[in-house]
Each structure stands twice: as structure tokens, then as C-alpha cells.
Amino acid sequence: MHPAVPPNKPIITLMDAQLSPRPAKNYIRNLLFRDIASLRPTTSLDAGAGDLANYWMFPGKYCGVGKHLERLKEGIAHAHNKKFFEQRGFPSLYRLDLDKDISFLGPFDLCVCTETIFYLDDPVSAVRRLIDTVRQGGNLIMDDRYLDRFDDYVDVLSSSFQDVTITFWGFDDLMRLKHVTNNKMKELSETEMRAPNIQSIHSALYIKATNKHAPSKSSLAPPMVNLVDGIRIL
């Protein structure tokens, strides 16, 4: 067993509300919410924010980065998010490609990159750039659907963070199964959660890297941006 891979997945209390129509993803989104809450960041980068589906999970100041302008606009228009905008103020949002240097955005207490890294041309290099946005003592959470990059991610993250923990997910057919009843969702999400934390029986990985020991690198000067509907476009 790799030292970054505990034998069991984190056992958490699942919300009654579904966070995804898929049981496997419902568990991992519950885990993401619990991990963010336990880390208590005051500043966070959501790298690959999409339609701001995870915005509500983040306390403190939020910066969201997405490649697609229309999806960011969809997130702004969502009634659920508007309620949080009224409470917290409008977040910092960027239409920005994660294949480029984004260090000018940092440093943050927490960087989260979910459902995104596998779309990029060079995911491992992108993770290095994400690390540059995290302050010393800060944390990073990411996931990937491709398990063959496991060793590369562990090597890169271990060189900058004190602790790196891998949770495999997508057990058996639970990644493909979706749109089940609430009662069945809880049962199947529990099945996902209690499956042994073994790579060979899963199809995706979730990584939590904590307590960055490397100092933050000097960031680029903020580039010129255009502001469209509250979104900064580079």
C-alpha cells in the first residue's frame, strides 16, 4: 500500500440532499464539502469553477476561474448563488485558461480543482501552477478521472506539502449509475464510501494535500483585463 493511500476512505455523515445525481460523485462532493469546512480557509481559489456549482461550499473570500464565459454567467444567474452574493458580496471571477500561468491570483489558503484537470493539455504541469497559488501553510484539493497519473501527482504534491492523502472513487458501476431515488442514493453513496480504498476497483482519484511547506513563488504582475458582467476576462 502506498503511504499516501490509507486502507479506508474517509467515513463522513452524508447530507440528506443530493449533491450529484450519481452516487459515486455524491459521496465525493460530500467529502469535498467536509474537507473545505475542516480546513476553514479565509481565501480560496476554485480553479475550474464552471457554473459555480461549488461556490456555496467556500467560506471567506472566493475567487473562481473558468474557461467558458457562458458557464460562469449561468452560475451568476443561478438563484441559489444570488442568495450567497447578497450575504457575502460578489465574488472575484475570471475567464481564464488554466493551461497558463495564474500565479498572479494568489496566494490563497486553499486551492480546489475538481472536474477540470483531465481537460487540460498537461495536467501535471497545471498542478505545479496551482501549487504556486497556495500560500505557505495552505492546502490544495484536486481530482482526476485518470488513474495513470497517480504517481506523478504524488511526486509533485509531496515536494511542496507536508501531507498528501489519496481517496479513490468511482467504485464498480457507481460512476455510471445516476438518477436514483433519495433512499437508494444514500444507500449507494454509503457503498461507495465504504468500499476499500484500492486503485484497481475504482475509476477516479481525489487528492488532499495539506500544510504547504514550500514558500510561495513571486507571482506575475496582474495582467490587464476586460470586465464583462462582473467577470474579468484575460
C-alpha positions in Angstrom: 0.0 0.0 0.0 1.3 3.4 -1.0 1.9 5.7 2.1 -0.4 8.3 0.6 -3.2 5.8 0.3 -5.0 4.8 3.6 -6.7 1.5 3.5 -10.1 3.0 4.1 -11.9 6.1 2.6 -13.0 8.9 5.0 -16.2 8.0 6.7 -18.4 11.1 6.9 -22.1 11.9 7.5 -23.8 12.3 4.1 -26.2 15.1 3.6 -29.9 14.3 3.0 -29.9 16.5 -0.1 -28.3 15.0 -3.2 -25.1 16.8 -4.3 -25.0 14.9 -7.5 -27.3 12.5 -9.4 -24.5 9.9 -9.4 -23.9 8.0 -6.1 -20.1 7.9 -6.5 -19.9 11.7 -7.2 -22.5 12.4 -4.4 -20.0 10.9 -1.9 -17.0 12.7 -3.2 -18.8 16.1 -3.3 -19.9 15.4 0.3 -16.2 14.7 1.1 -15.2 17.9 -0.6 -17.6 19.9 1.4 -16.5 18.4 4.7 -12.8 18.9 3.8 -13.3 22.6 2.9 -15.2 23.1 6.2 -12.5 21.4 8.2 -9.7 23.4 6.6 -11.5 26.7 7.3 -9.9 28.8 4.6 -10.3 32.6 4.6 -9.3 32.9 1.0 -10.0 30.2 -1.7 -9.3 29.6 -5.4 -11.9 27.5 -7.2 -9.8 26.5 -10.3 -12.3 25.2 -12.8 -15.3 26.9 -11.3 -17.7 26.0 -14.2 -21.1 27.3 -13.4 -20.1 27.9 -9.7 -21.7 24.7 -8.6 -19.3 24.5 -5.6 -19.4 28.2 -4.7 -21.7 27.7 -1.7 -19.1 25.3 -0.1 -16.5 28.0 0.4 -16.4 30.3 3.4 -14.5 33.6 3.3 -13.2 35.3 0.1 -13.8 33.3 -3.1 -12.0 33.5 -6.4 -13.4 31.4 -9.3 -11.6 30.7 -12.5 -13.3 29.2 -15.5 -12.5 28.7 -19.2 -16.1 29.2 -20.5 -17.7 32.6 -20.1 -21.2 31.4 -20.6 -20.9 28.8 -17.8 -19.7 31.5 -15.4 -22.7 33.7 -16.4 -25.0 30.7 -15.8 -23.6 30.4 -12.3 -24.1 34.1 -11.6 -27.7 33.9 -12.7 -28.5 30.9 -10.5 -30.9 31.8 -7.8 -29.1 29.7 -5.2 -25.9 31.6 -5.8 -27.6 35.0 -5.8 -28.6 34.4 -2.2 -25.0 34.0 -1.3 -24.0 37.0 -3.3 -26.4 39.1 -1.1 -24.8 37.7 2.0 -21.1 37.8 1.1 -20.8 40.3 -1.8 -20.0 39.5 -5.4 -17.0 37.1 -5.8 -13.9 37.6 -7.9 -14.4 35.7 -11.2 -12.0 35.2 -14.1 -12.5 33.8 -17.6 -9.0 32.3 -17.7 -7.3 29.2 -19.2 -5.6 27.0 -16.6 -3.0 26.0 -19.1 -1.5 29.4 -18.5 0.3 30.9 -15.5 -2.2 32.0 -12.9 0.2 32.8 -10.0 -0.9 36.5 -10.1 -4.1 35.4 -8.4 -2.5 34.1 -5.2 -1.6 33.3 -2.6 -4.7 31.5 -1.2 -5.3 29.5 1.9 -6.9 26.8 -0.3 -6.9 25.9 -4.0 -9.6 23.4 -5.2 -9.6 22.0 -8.7 -12.3 19.4 -9.4 -13.8 18.0 -12.6 -11.3 20.0 -14.6 -7.7 18.8 -14.6 -8.3 16.0 -17.1 -9.4 18.5 -19.8 -6.0 20.3 -19.8 -3.2 19.6 -22.2 -0.6 18.9 -19.5 -2.3 18.1 -16.2 0.8 17.6 -14.2 2.3 21.0 -15.2 -1.1 22.5 -14.4 -0.9 21.1 -10.9 2.5 22.8 -10.4 0.9 26.1 -11.4 -1.9 25.5 -8.9 0.6 24.9 -6.2 2.1 28.3 -6.9 -1.2 29.9 -6.0 -1.2 28.4 -2.5 0.4 30.3 0.4 2.9 28.6 2.7 0.9 26.6 5.3 -2.0 26.4 2.8 -3.8 23.4 1.2 -4.8 22.0 -2.2 -7.6 19.6 -3.2 -7.9 18.1 -6.6 -9.4 15.2 -8.5 -8.8 13.3 -11.8 -10.6 10.6 -13.7 -7.3 9.1 -15.0 -5.5 6.9 -12.5 -2.4 6.5 -14.6 -1.2 10.0 -13.4 -1.3 8.9 -9.7 2.5 8.7 -9.2 3.2 12.0 -11.0 0.7 13.8 -8.8 2.0 12.3 -5.6 5.6 13.2 -6.5 4.7 16.8 -7.4 2.5 17.4 -4.4 4.8 15.7 -1.9 7.6 18.0 -2.8 5.5 21.0 -1.7 3.1 19.7 1.0 3.7 18.0 4.3 0.8 15.5 3.9 -0.8 14.1 0.8 -3.8 11.7 1.0 -5.4 9.8 -1.9 -9.1 8.7 -1.9 -10.1 6.5 -4.8 -13.7 6.8 -6.0 -16.0 5.6 -8.8 -16.4 2.2 -7.3 -17.6 -0.6 -9.6 -20.6 0.8 -11.7 -21.5 3.6 -9.3 -19.7 6.2 -11.5 -22.2 5.5 -14.4 -25.3 4.9 -12.3 -27.4 8.1 -11.9 -30.9 9.5 -11.2 -31.8 7.1 -8.3 -34.3 7.8 -5.6 -33.2 9.6 -2.4 -33.3 6.5 -0.3 -31.4 4.5 -2.8 -28.9 7.4 -3.3 -28.0 7.3 0.4 -27.5 3.5 0.3 -25.4 3.6 -2.8 -23.3 6.5 -1.7 -22.6 4.6 1.5 -21.5 1.7 -0.6 -19.1 4.0 -2.4 -17.8 5.4 0.9 -17.2 2.0 2.5 -15.5 0.3 -0.5 -11.8 -0.5 0.2 -9.6 2.4 -0.9 -7.9 0.3 -3.6 -7.0 1.7 -7.0 -7.9 -1.4 -9.1 -11.6 -1.3 -8.2 -12.1 2.5 -8.8 -12.0 4.8 -11.8 -11.1 8.2 -10.3 -9.0 9.7 -7.6 -9.4 12.6 -5.1 -6.3 14.2 -3.5 -6.0 16.3 -0.4 -2.6 18.0 0.1 -2.2 19.9 3.3 0.3 22.3 5.0 2.4 23.6 2.1 6.0 23.8 3.4 7.5 25.5 0.3 7.2 29.3 0.3 5.1 30.9 -2.4 6.9 31.9 -5.5 6.9 35.5 -6.7 3.8 36.0 -8.8 3.4 37.7 -12.1 2.1 41.2 -12.1 -1.7 41.3 -12.6 -2.4 41.5 -16.3 -4.8 43.9 -18.0 -8.3 42.5 -18.0 -11.7 43.4 -19.6 -14.7 43.3 -17.2 -17.9 41.8 -18.7 -20.9 41.3 -16.4 -18.7 41.2 -13.4 -16.3 38.6 -14.9 -12.6 39.5 -15.6 -11.6 38.3 -19.0 -7.9 37.7 -19.9 
